[in-house]
Amino acid sequence: LAASANLAPPHRARGGKAYELYLEREGAPPTSTDAQYWDAPQDHFDDANTATYKQKYYVNSEYYQEGGPIFLEIGGEGPVGGPPGGYIASLGQERN
């Protein structure tokens, strides 16, 4: 479970009793922006293979200032359900 309102529990922990208790204590997580997509190559090593798929990504530009750093959060093997928050958002707030 999260230590503060800035750190939401991981996606895989959402939906259970612990998450319900978290929502009672911390309130609902921030709303997310719409998903965006880009045409990602299916094969980066075969120039003859031009197949692509729609890879989803989100952008949280709440704290971004021109010329400031950009933070990337990789979803890994789990689903990505919204723009980066928690620790990544706190880095953006501190560094921009």
N, C-alpha and C positions, 0 to 999 in steps of 0.2 A: 504494500500500500504506500501511497505517496507520503512524503514527509511534510509537504506544504501544498498550497493551492497551485503553485507554479509547476508542480510535477505530477501530471496525471498518471494513473496506473497504465501499464502497457496494454495494447489492444487485446492481447490474449486473456487478460484478467477481467475484461469488461463483461458485464452481464450477470455475474454471480452475486452472492450475498455481500461479499467484501466490497464490491463496486457499489452496491446500493448504499452501504454504510458510508463509503467515501462521498457519494453524491449528497447524502444528508449533511455531512460535515462540511464539505468544501463547496457545494453548489454544482450546477451543471458545468461541464467543460465549455470553453468558448466555442462559438459557432465557427464552422469552417467555410472557406470560400469554395467556389466551384472547382472541380477537378479540371485539369488541362491535360492535353495529350500531345505527344510528338511521335513521328514515324521512326521507330527504332529498328535497325537492321536485325534480322533473325540470325544472320551469320556474319561476324566481323572478319572472317578469314578467307571467305570464298567470294572473290569479286564477281563471279558469274551468278551468284545467288543474290537477287535483288529483292527478295521477299522482306517485308517489314511487318511489324505489329504496332498497335497503338499502346505506347507506354504512358501510364498515368503519372502525373506529378502535380504538386501543389506549391504555391508560393505564398509566403507570409512576409509581406513587405512593411509591416507595421512600424518597425524601428529602423528600417534601412534609410541611410542618408547617402547621397551621391558620393562615390569615392570610398565609401566604407567597406568593410569586409562582407563577404557573402558566406553564409553557413549552409552546408549541405547535410541533410539527414537521409541516409540510405534505409529504405524499408526492410531490406534483408528478405527473409523468407516469409514474413508475415504480411498481411494486407496493410495498405496505407489508406487511412480513413480521413485524412485532412491535413492541412498545412502543419509544418513543424511547430511544436509548442514545447512546453516544459523547459528542459535545460537549454535546448537550442534557442528558444525564444528569449530566455534570460541572457544568453550570450549576445544576441542581437541587441538587446536593450542596453547592456553594459558597454558594448564596443562601438556602437554607432552614435 
